[in-house]
């Protein structure tokens, strides 16, 4: 089941039980509405998590790039020191 299908089914349940008079039906309507809200919150959390993971990937790539540049610079400076000492 995909996300849209779940959302549609939950909406149908809310509509079906939304105007119920019996206490059991009202409770089912409340539960269906709560499930729908929880599903939406879960989707938002997953979206936020995906964005954070993407940002973390970019940060790690930048750190690797910076580390490699620092190593090259250190190697160059060591060579200059060795040449100056000779």
C-alpha positions in Angstrom: 0.0 0.0 0.0 1.4 3.4 -0.9 1.0 6.6 1.1 -1.8 8.0 -1.1 -3.8 4.8 -0.8 -3.5 4.8 3.0 -4.5 8.5 3.1 -7.5 7.8 0.9 -8.7 4.8 3.0 -8.3 6.8 6.2 -10.3 9.7 4.7 -13.1 7.2 3.7 -13.2 5.9 7.3 -13.5 9.4 8.7 -16.3 10.2 6.3 -18.1 6.9 7.0 -18.0 7.2 10.8 -17.9 11.0 11.0 -21.6 11.6 11.3 -22.3 8.5 13.4 -24.7 8.8 16.3 -23.8 5.7 18.3 -21.0 6.0 20.8 -19.1 3.1 19.2 -19.2 4.7 15.8 -18.1 8.1 17.2 -15.2 6.3 18.9 -14.3 4.7 15.6 -14.5 8.0 13.8 -12.1 9.5 16.4 -9.7 6.6 16.0 -9.8 6.9 12.3 -9.1 10.6 12.5 -6.3 10.1 14.9 -4.8 7.4 12.6 -5.0 9.9 9.7 -3.2 12.6 11.8 -0.5 10.2 12.9 0.1 9.1 9.3 0.5 12.7 8.2 2.9 13.4 11.1 4.9 10.3 10.2 5.2 11.5 6.5 6.3 14.9 7.7 8.9 13.3 10.0 10.2 11.1 7.2 10.5 14.0 4.9 12.4 16.0 7.5 14.7 13.1 8.2 15.4 12.7 4.4 16.3 16.4 4.3 18.6 16.1 7.3 20.3 13.0 5.7 20.9 14.9 2.5 22.4 17.8 4.4 24.6 15.4 6.4 25.8 13.8 3.1 26.8 17.3 1.8 28.6 18.1 5.1 30.5 14.8 5.0 31.5 15.4 1.3 32.7 18.9 2.2 34.7 17.5 5.2 36.4 14.9 3.0 37.2 17.5 0.4 38.7 19.8 3.1 40.7 16.9 4.6 42.2 16.0 1.2 43.1 19.7 0.5 44.7 19.9 4.0 46.8 16.8 3.3 48.0 18.2 0.0 48.9 21.5 1.6 50.8 19.7 4.4 52.7 17.6 1.9 53.6 20.7 -0.1 54.7 22.6 3.0 56.8 19.6 4.3 58.5 19.5 0.9 59.3 23.2 1.1 60.8 22.7 4.6 62.9 19.8 3.4 64.1 21.7 0.4 65.0 24.7 2.6 66.9 22.5 5.1 69.0 20.9 2.3 
